[in-house]
Amino acid sequence: MRQFINSKETLVTEALDGALRMAGGRLARLDGYPHIKVAIRTDWDKSKVALVSGGGSGHEPAHAGFVGRGMLTAAVCGDVFASPSVDAVLAGILAVTGKPGCLLIVKNYTGDRLNFGLAAERARAFGLKVRMVIVDDDIALPELPQARGVAGTLFVHKIAGALAEQGEDLEKVTAAAKRVIEGVVSIGMSLDTCTVPGSPKESRIEAGKAELGLGIHGEAGIEQVEYTNARDAMSMVVDRLAPTIKPGPHVALLNNLGGTTPLEMSVLCEELVRSRIGDQIRWMVGPAPLMTSLDMQGFSVSLLPVGRDDEAALSSPVAPWAWPGCLPVSSVQTFPLPDGLAPVRPLPSDHPGHRDFIARCCELLIAAESDLNALDARSGDGDTGSTLSTAARALTGALDNLPLADLTQLYRAVGLELSQTMGGSSGVLLAIFFAAAGDASANGMDMVGALRAGLERVQQVGGAQPGDRTMVDALLPAIEALPSGVAAAAEAARKGADNTATITKAKAGRATYIASDKLAGHNDPGAEAVARLFEGIAR
Amino acid sequence: MRQFINSKETLVTEALDGALRMAGGRLARLDGYPHIKVAIRTDWDKSKVALVSGGGSGHEPAHAGFVGRGMLTAAVCGDVFASPSVDAVLAGILAVTGKPGCLLIVKNYTGDRLNFGLAAERARAFGLKVRMVIVDDDIALPELPQARGVAGTLFVHKIAGALAEQGEDLEKVTAAAKRVIEGVVSIGMSLDTCTVPGSPKESRIEAGKAELGLGIHGEAGIEQVEYTNARDAMSMVVDRLAPTIKPGPHVALLNNLGGTTPLEMSVLCEELVRSRIGDQIRWMVGPAPLMTSLDMQGFSVSLLPVGRDDEAALSSPVAPWAWPGCLPVSSVQTFPLPDGLAPVRPLPSDHPGHRDFIARCCELLIAAESDLNALDARSGDGDTGSTLSTAARALTGALDNLPLADLTQLYRAVGLELSQTMGGSSGVLLAIFFAAAGDASANGMDMVGALRAGLERVQQVGGAQPGDRTMVDALLPAIEALPSGVAAAAEAARKGADNTATITKAKAGRATYIASDKLAGHNDPGAEAVARLFEGIAR
């Protein structure tokens, strides 16, 4: 079994109970398990026309997910892909139907027609007013006199639901349902079949193929077509729909058949709007899973012509979360990019002391290149030395363009330079270090304070704590010792760097993936670089 | 390619545009395609604290689906499973941050930390107040110091979002976010890996196995476990979570990792509530796809301890449809089954005329058994004769229990008897026929009117029109001719039945699936049965 179920037999009752628990008290069920599986609104007083739908399970959220204010009054659930019994439907009708009567919304499958039909007769024998409409929106098989009912059924639930909620009588609600059924057309496409619980998955659709015009019970599509991409797929679907609709505004319902990702559904949505019937689509329901076929990786498009009354009925709020709303299709709104993405380069200025200091640091790092690479080969990919020396060479070359005389600007400029020449995580971390130091300096901090602020931010972003075997292990003690002079800082950095050779369990950075016996006895290359830098400056 | 996309390169921009179009004008994006993919609320005036999140795509609806009133202000989207660039994050921050400042909500991945971190520094250099929190809710690897950020991130969006919407300041919003991060724990389980667009699917998990503690980027779980059923699966997940939570009420977030069906998710939900920590789960978010991993067939559970303030923040309404609400977990409410499911058997009564008539009809059908079976073998499974004669024998045996003296009750009782002994579609259709006739009779119709009403209903439910090669082709003309006498009715029925031999394209019933050359020259068995019945009565 490759599904999160307990058994095929208990699947629907367990799932229905799970759904009821999570409905926040809005839903109850009839006490008729296992045969009678009927979900009912708890806020129902029989004072309005009741809407009852249902059918086989496996199409969730249809239909129990649409029970609630503004949509269905009750949903009668069969087992997976199996019609509920006459008794189950009758129980549903009897439980919710008051004087105003009840409309049964039935998808056009023989089992559903018969079981709902006989239940309706039995209910009528109790003196109840019961009407039944049959949804047959699937246009896949134009010659079949009894077209299947698929996702277009949701339009019936929504529009009839809105009217019933408003208190319209059974005649009017039934007439609206019939008008919707008359107008709605649907067709589906899939790249894969669905997995029926308890049965092995059928591999009917080869890679590179899609099925067009398929049903929601794993029935084969009317044809297998070549599948190239989302645009062509939607175009084939639109080619089937276009001849069946009249001019004028329509609402589209873009249904996820189950296993299609939201990314794919959004791409399909974009393609539908851009298609040759896109201009006619003024409102959209979804993309969302509405009438699924278990885990089928497919979609369906349903179209309904929309008059002024329908617009209100489609957009009125409802209680069931599964209904994603019906929203006007809009163009893609864009805002201009904000200013400031291209960093303003500060005016270059000179300061011999700062220039010499930076140049000296760069020389030290360049000199350490091969030693640092060798150390890094123990714990990483052996390029710490090269990465640092490349950046140092670039920084040396940029000295004439730096605002050397303004320490705040200088920190920021160095950070920017390093982020652009160094690449990878270390470039970003050093850029953060210098940017934060610049911020602190702008707020009046002295050099030690600024360096501390930089390190603090690097630790927050990088997540490295002292003892994690990173450059923090040398840099933190060095900065702490700096008020006592550069020599003290160099000594502290060296001690910290050498100590990393005893840390055999890295907790941040790439060395976390290295076995501890490979790390023992070797300094962390980042910490070593810091130590060499301070030692060199101190000399 | 087995996905509804156009190309890997254009996937995220096309999908984002599709999502924006369907947001009913609530969302816009920055004009920075293809590199800068930032979704922004259109109703934003920078007067409150902005919340910016994001990261790699492939986790939809996270994060663009949660942009809107009460949740995120902007979402910065990278390519699938790839962190967005520093520039993209910076653009998002600059576009939405006003005087009250901005909180960055970042999942704990190196790329996200670095890119959001550096963008924050750059934004601060513009004088903006920017804070950053890092979500690390995954408990899969208890020893890893940098736990991943997964679906628990949604709690941060919701609670920080509610406070920001209320107008709380950056300190307070950040503090709330940190408190949520401190408290939230998550773990995931999957039966299958995800399909990364443009790459072949990795088959890492064998049938019968599940991965526990997996990430949301297709990373392998911490271990492969035996998979038996939903209950044991949830129990393993709960075993990991239980030791990490304190006593007291919690909210659970049950996340669909992408490819799990709603049925499965509801079963898992039920199992979570029934589990050993079920008593502590007072509220639930979902089950719903919230932080997916493309099409992964898996789920994750996140738990957060809930105080009084959080309850309000969690349940406040928000604009994004993708947020399913946070509802109190309730017990399963049941309503008693309605009365009337077990049909009340009417009191038997006698009426020699009716008794003889029914007995005679039954004899006629029994006599026709083998002829009707032979005809049915041409177009169906050869059992029309047996089905009818079995029912006729049962009806004959039930004569003493029928309310023979009351025609209205008699119709209904015959219908009930047939529906219980005949089975299949024909049993239900005849039950509907007699039930509707009984209804009409109760309303004062004479026999012809009652039969007409019965036939009408059968046609509605069964969908058969005259000429569709069904029993309607004999029954309808017979009933129409009945006012002129039984002989006329018999003649009309025979004519109608014989005419079905010329109908080679069945439009209802099972014969629709039979090639026309097999049907030509043979009467429809149902129509033939009707003709024989009327002919026999007329004799």
Interface residues (C-beta under 8 A of the other chain):
Chain A: M1 R2 Q3 F4 I5 N6 S7 L11 V12 E14 A15 L16 D17 G18 A19 L20 R21 M22 A23 G24 G25 L27 A28 R29 L30 D31 G32 I36 I40 T42 S57 G58 E60 P61 G65 V80 V86 D87 L90 A91 L94 A95 N108 T110 R113 L114 N115 G117 L118 E121 R122 R124 A125 F126 M132 I134 L144 P145 Q146 L191 D192 P197 A207 Y227 T228 N229 A230 R231 A233 G258 G259 T260 T261 P262 L263 E264 M265 S266 V267 L268 C269 E270 E271 V273 M284 G286 P287 P289 T292 L294 D295 Q297 F299 W321 P324 G325 L327 P328 V329 S330 S331 V332 Q333 T334 F335 P336 L337 P338 D339 G340 L341 P343 R412 G415 S419 S425 V428 L429 A431 I432 A435 A436 G438 D439 R457 Q460 V461 G462 G463 Q465 D468 K507 A508 T512
Chain B: M1 R2 Q3 F4 I5 N6 S7 L11 V12 E14 A15 L16 D17 G18 A19 L20 R21 M22 A23 G24 G25 L27 A28 R29 L30 D31 G32 I36 I40 T42 S57 G58 E60 P61 G65 V80 V86 D87 L90 A91 L94 A95 N108 T110 R113 L114 N115 F116 G117 L118 E121 R122 R124 A125 F126 M132 I134 L144 P145 Q146 L191 D192 P197 A207 Y227 T228 N229 A230 R231 A233 G258 G259 T260 T261 P262 L263 E264 M265 S266 V267 L268 C269 E270 E271 V273 M284 G286 P287 P289 T292 L294 D295 Q297 F299 W321 P324 G325 L327 P328 V329 S330 S331 V332 Q333 T334 F335 P336 L337 P338 D339 G340 L341 P343 R412 G415 S419 S425 V428 L429 A431 I432 A435 A436 G438 D439 R457 Q460 V461 G462 G463 Q465 D468 K507 A508 T512
